[in-house]
Amino acid sequence: MQFSNCSDLGNGRAPLGLSRRRFLKQSTLLLAAIIESQNQAWIQAEASHASFSLRYCVASCMYGYLPLDVILPEVRRAGAEAIDLWPMRHGNQREQAQDLGWDAFLEQLEGYRLTVGCLTRYDLGPFGLGQEMKLAGRLRCPLIVTGGKGPAGLKGKDLKGALATFIEKLKPHLEIAANNGVTIAIENHANNLIHTPDSMRWLADMAPNQHLGIALAPYHLETLGMGASGLAGLIRDLDSRLSMFYAWQHGMGCMTQLAKPKEMLQMPGRGELDFAPILAALKSIRYKGWTEVFMHPVPRGIPILPSALEVTREINRARRYLASRLESIQ
């Protein structure tokens, strides 16, 4: 790819002899190539930490409702080997894949050297996953994340009793999960039965087998006053029950419209949360599950930044931050 005057790339003018449309197309391809090159260097740097590294999965909702054929090329550029399919209203890639047809979708994934790492289904809840678990088995997807629906705000014996009832009711569903090689991970979502640190620890203790796990979101625990050291201790307590880690902090929240710089404080390295103690805890338990660089935009369903390339660059910036904090504890 050649340009008559490379300085024109910086001011948005097409070089002489090149139409604006072709210029914009080639500029986009060049930027993608730069991102790919940088990404390969970061992957090699992360791999050099022989003692511990994170395994990344990309949540499709980070790209809003953008088409799968736009998102899939970005997943590898974002340092990930798998995609987490989100349904409406946060994204619509779950619906896109179904409309495309699962065989055709799997063929697309193979072309990009990707797998389905997770199916996120808060909408179905833990007791409505029967068909989704069979789909996960067909897709060779190891994880489904959902919420722990039930009475919120319980403590002590009441909480422990409600968790015992929850797990007993879940046991037939865990059998289906086992038959399809999938783990059901419950996220510590606000206003759910599984929200507080105690509820997560007891869920981990009571889980009857490896097909029930936990998806940990620091964002929601920060709203309860938990900081980095508390999160690190909780991770050590959860140990092998931890199936998904969201690299996501509270910042200034995600429930009301904010100026974009304030909204982006949810991302690692932008807000105040120091991820070093958290990463040290993940290292101490030899965490092997997925890590997702994550945030929620307002309104839901839009990309976190205007274009797919900008989203990928921001995910990579967050990964560089996490790599630097991990390097500080190695």
Legacy VTK file of the C-alpha trace (Angstrom):
# vtk DataFile Version 3.0
C-alpha trace
ASCII
DATASET POLYDATA
POINTS 330 float
0.000 0.000 0.000
1.609 3.307 -1.095
0.645 6.931 -0.563
2.099 9.850 -2.493
2.252 11.933 0.672
2.002 10.031 3.957
1.537 13.230 5.938
-1.918 13.480 4.421
-2.965 10.565 6.673
-2.759 12.835 9.664
-4.891 15.669 8.275
-7.634 13.584 6.615
-6.840 14.773 3.062
-6.594 12.210 0.291
-3.139 12.144 -1.362
-2.882 13.297 -4.961
-4.255 10.810 -7.456
-6.309 8.927 -4.838
-10.094 9.263 -4.483
-11.400 10.123 -1.021
-13.418 6.883 -0.850
-10.397 4.756 -1.723
-8.228 6.807 0.638
-10.613 6.242 3.548
-10.791 2.518 2.795
-7.017 2.171 2.620
-6.580 4.296 5.767
-8.934 1.972 7.659
-7.044 -1.081 6.410
-3.733 0.520 7.403
-4.999 1.320 10.910
-6.271 -2.246 11.289
-2.870 -3.562 10.198
-1.131 -1.341 12.772
-3.458 -2.576 15.507
-2.827 -6.183 14.454
0.935 -5.631 14.562
0.784 -4.005 17.991
-1.493 -6.758 19.228
0.950 -9.497 18.220
3.672 -7.697 20.173
1.425 -7.484 23.244
0.508 -11.167 22.990
4.204 -12.066 22.898
4.885 -9.770 25.853
2.048 -11.334 27.840
3.268 -14.832 26.969
6.701 -13.904 28.289
5.180 -13.815 31.781
5.723 -17.568 32.032
4.300 -17.829 35.525
0.822 -16.431 34.761
-1.206 -14.779 32.006
-4.845 -13.909 31.390
-7.055 -15.616 28.817
-9.208 -13.024 27.078
-12.717 -13.316 25.709
-14.467 -10.362 24.033
-18.020 -9.462 25.032
-19.849 -8.746 21.780
-21.930 -6.025 23.462
-18.807 -3.825 23.701
-19.495 -3.209 19.995
-23.204 -2.500 20.504
-25.379 -3.720 17.636
-22.603 -3.714 15.048
-22.737 -6.661 12.605
-20.851 -9.873 13.336
-18.840 -9.535 10.133
-17.504 -6.246 11.532
-16.894 -7.546 15.069
-15.320 -10.947 14.401
-12.158 -9.562 12.740
-11.693 -7.347 15.809
-11.688 -10.182 18.367
-8.166 -11.402 17.567
-6.989 -7.802 17.254
-8.260 -7.315 20.798
-5.978 -10.089 22.024
-8.764 -12.629 22.496
-9.333 -16.150 21.253
-13.075 -16.305 21.859
-16.254 -14.252 21.691
-19.003 -13.927 24.296
-22.333 -13.637 22.452
-24.753 -11.173 24.065
-28.454 -10.920 23.173
-30.600 -7.806 22.979
-30.769 -5.249 24.628
-27.054 -4.911 25.351
-26.020 -6.353 21.990
-27.740 -8.464 19.351
-24.997 -10.813 18.167
-26.759 -13.823 19.691
-29.735 -13.078 17.429
-27.480 -12.314 14.460
-25.741 -15.686 14.784
-29.052 -17.538 15.010
-30.414 -15.725 11.954
-27.249 -16.601 10.037
-27.578 -20.266 11.011
-25.333 -22.007 13.523
-23.387 -24.036 10.968
-22.656 -20.929 8.898
-21.731 -19.046 12.068
-19.289 -21.769 13.138
-17.757 -21.644 9.667
-17.268 -17.888 10.086
-15.587 -18.422 13.454
-13.253 -21.019 11.990
-12.177 -18.535 9.349
-11.101 -16.103 12.054
-9.588 -18.844 14.291
-12.140 -18.095 17.022
-14.426 -20.038 19.328
-17.545 -19.188 21.297
-16.161 -18.742 24.797
-19.392 -17.762 26.535
-23.109 -17.235 26.040
-24.441 -14.473 28.296
-28.129 -14.974 29.093
-29.326 -12.833 31.995
-32.693 -12.722 30.269
-33.269 -16.466 30.723
-32.152 -16.724 34.343
-30.529 -19.834 35.841
-33.648 -21.994 35.514
-34.437 -21.215 31.866
-31.213 -22.357 30.234
-32.252 -25.805 29.013
-32.150 -25.111 25.273
-29.236 -22.704 25.618
-27.113 -25.394 27.278
-27.816 -27.754 24.389
-26.788 -24.985 22.001
-23.613 -24.426 24.044
-22.800 -28.097 23.658
-23.305 -27.882 19.898
-21.050 -24.800 19.728
-18.498 -26.360 22.102
-18.981 -23.308 24.302
-17.781 -24.038 27.865
-19.635 -21.299 29.757
-23.015 -19.623 30.185
-23.246 -16.541 32.415
-26.523 -15.580 34.038
-27.851 -13.919 37.184
-28.775 -15.464 40.519
-32.433 -14.589 40.659
-34.020 -14.729 44.083
-34.784 -12.553 47.118
-32.271 -9.719 47.522
-30.945 -8.169 50.708
-30.867 -11.365 52.823
-28.172 -11.907 55.463
-26.926 -14.613 57.782
-29.058 -17.723 58.176
-31.779 -16.376 55.885
-29.260 -15.902 53.073
-27.659 -19.287 53.649
-31.051 -21.005 53.617
-32.118 -19.240 50.437
-28.850 -20.273 48.759
-29.373 -23.906 49.785
-32.866 -23.797 48.237
-31.474 -22.122 45.098
-28.824 -24.810 44.604
-31.250 -27.661 45.245
-33.582 -26.248 42.587
-30.618 -25.855 40.234
-29.365 -29.450 40.486
-31.424 -30.856 37.558
-30.134 -27.999 35.409
-26.556 -28.806 36.424
-27.101 -32.341 35.149
-28.019 -30.914 31.738
-24.953 -28.674 31.966
-22.747 -31.712 32.656
-24.231 -33.600 29.710
-23.339 -30.695 27.424
-19.911 -29.907 28.869
-20.901 -26.448 30.081
-20.540 -24.487 33.329
-23.285 -22.171 34.554
-21.626 -19.108 36.086
-23.684 -16.829 38.319
-22.714 -13.161 38.268
-22.839 -11.073 41.447
-25.421 -8.729 39.980
-27.093 -6.013 42.061
-30.542 -6.757 43.494
-30.089 -10.510 43.106
-29.783 -13.350 45.586
-26.089 -13.679 44.718
-24.746 -10.174 45.138
-22.769 -9.834 48.371
-19.367 -11.370 49.166
-21.009 -13.754 51.680
-23.502 -14.977 49.087
-20.662 -15.669 46.654
-18.542 -17.509 49.207
-21.451 -19.675 50.335
-22.457 -20.400 46.752
-18.892 -21.558 46.084
-18.916 -23.741 49.212
-22.300 -25.309 48.427
-21.785 -25.871 44.687
-22.213 -29.624 44.124
-19.806 -29.895 41.167
-17.621 -27.964 38.735
-20.584 -27.157 36.486
-21.665 -24.335 38.821
-19.299 -21.380 38.896
-19.149 -17.667 39.615
-18.671 -14.671 37.315
-17.078 -11.896 39.353
-17.823 -8.254 38.545
-15.844 -5.782 40.693
-18.229 -3.022 39.556
-21.101 -4.343 41.672
-18.926 -5.115 44.700
-17.512 -1.592 44.692
-21.068 -0.318 45.212
-21.000 -2.293 48.495
-17.803 -0.554 49.592
-15.347 -3.303 48.630
-11.945 -2.157 47.414
-9.018 -3.860 45.725
-7.761 -5.721 48.811
-11.238 -7.025 49.606
-11.710 -8.150 46.010
-8.364 -9.947 46.167
-9.380 -11.793 49.314
-12.700 -12.797 47.788
-10.964 -14.148 44.680
-8.737 -16.321 46.865
-11.795 -17.608 48.714
-13.652 -18.441 45.499
-10.580 -20.179 44.054
-11.512 -22.782 41.422
-15.191 -21.752 41.448
-14.282 -18.542 39.628
-15.230 -19.027 35.976
-15.346 -15.484 34.591
-13.551 -12.318 35.669
-14.795 -8.969 34.398
-12.008 -6.386 34.275
-14.586 -3.718 35.072
-14.697 -1.064 37.752
-17.396 1.272 38.969
-15.885 4.609 38.033
-18.842 6.986 37.975
-21.389 4.281 37.190
-23.336 3.195 34.114
-26.949 3.955 34.940
-27.236 7.599 33.870
-25.999 9.542 30.861
-22.513 10.916 31.451
-19.965 12.708 29.337
-17.960 10.031 27.521
-14.702 10.569 29.503
-16.632 10.049 32.745
-18.447 6.982 31.407
-15.095 5.477 30.352
-13.904 5.497 33.982
-15.409 1.992 34.180
-12.478 0.718 32.113
-9.302 -0.683 33.715
-6.629 1.970 34.050
-9.038 4.896 33.779
-10.857 4.810 37.120
-9.366 4.708 40.620
-9.382 0.929 41.199
-5.871 -0.537 41.345
-5.991 -3.933 39.649
-2.573 -5.076 40.921
-3.868 -6.776 44.130
-6.688 -8.342 42.112
-4.274 -9.709 39.519
-2.006 -10.992 42.296
-4.970 -12.931 43.684
-5.834 -14.346 40.258
-2.228 -15.430 39.905
-2.227 -17.030 43.361
-5.192 -19.277 42.476
-3.744 -20.012 39.011
-6.907 -18.645 37.434
-7.585 -20.259 34.058
-11.050 -18.918 33.233
-11.973 -16.091 30.893
-11.164 -12.430 31.487
-13.319 -9.818 29.770
-12.368 -6.150 29.563
-15.800 -4.692 30.163
-18.076 -1.707 30.690
-21.672 -0.672 30.014
-22.491 2.342 27.828
-25.566 4.534 28.214
-27.879 3.854 26.508
-27.410 0.103 26.232
-26.974 -1.304 22.748
-24.508 1.295 21.433
-20.779 0.623 21.022
-18.667 1.947 23.889
-16.968 4.185 21.300
-18.197 5.282 17.854
-16.352 2.765 15.659
-15.254 -0.870 15.917
-11.590 0.115 15.568
-11.906 2.613 18.432
-13.514 -0.053 20.635
-10.671 -2.456 19.864
-8.043 0.192 20.588
-9.661 0.921 23.961
-9.796 -2.771 24.892
-6.111 -3.018 23.987
-5.276 0.074 26.052
-6.963 -1.612 29.026
-5.054 -4.835 28.340
-1.773 -2.903 28.308
-2.687 -1.443 31.680
-3.491 -4.896 33.087
-0.247 -6.275 31.638
1.728 -3.483 33.322
0.081 -4.123 36.700
0.652 -7.849 36.293
4.286 -7.231 35.457
4.641 -5.200 38.660
3.776 -8.266 40.767
5.568 -10.978 38.762
LINES 1 331
330 0 1 2 3 4 5 6 7 8 9 10 11 12 13 14 15 16 17 18 19 20 21 22 23 24 25 26 27 28 29 30 31 32 33 34 35 36 37 38 39 40 41 42 43 44 45 46 47 48 49 50 51 52 53 54 55 56 57 58 59 60 61 62 63 64 65 66 67 68 69 70 71 72 73 74 75 76 77 78 79 80 81 82 83 84 85 86 87 88 89 90 91 92 93 94 95 96 97 98 99 100 101 102 103 104 105 106 107 108 109 110 111 112 113 114 115 116 117 118 119 120 121 122 123 124 125 126 127 128 129 130 131 132 133 134 135 136 137 138 139 140 141 142 143 144 145 146 147 148 149 150 151 152 153 154 155 156 157 158 159 160 161 162 163 164 165 166 167 168 169 170 171 172 173 174 175 176 177 178 179 180 181 182 183 184 185 186 187 188 189 190 191 192 193 194 195 196 197 198 199 200 201 202 203 204 205 206 207 208 209 210 211 212 213 214 215 216 217 218 219 220 221 222 223 224 225 226 227 228 229 230 231 232 233 234 235 236 237 238 239 240 241 242 243 244 245 246 247 248 249 250 251 252 253 254 255 256 257 258 259 260 261 262 263 264 265 266 267 268 269 270 271 272 273 274 275 276 277 278 279 280 281 282 283 284 285 286 287 288 289 290 291 292 293 294 295 296 297 298 299 300 301 302 303 304 305 306 307 308 309 310 311 312 313 314 315 316 317 318 319 320 321 322 323 324 325 326 327 328 329
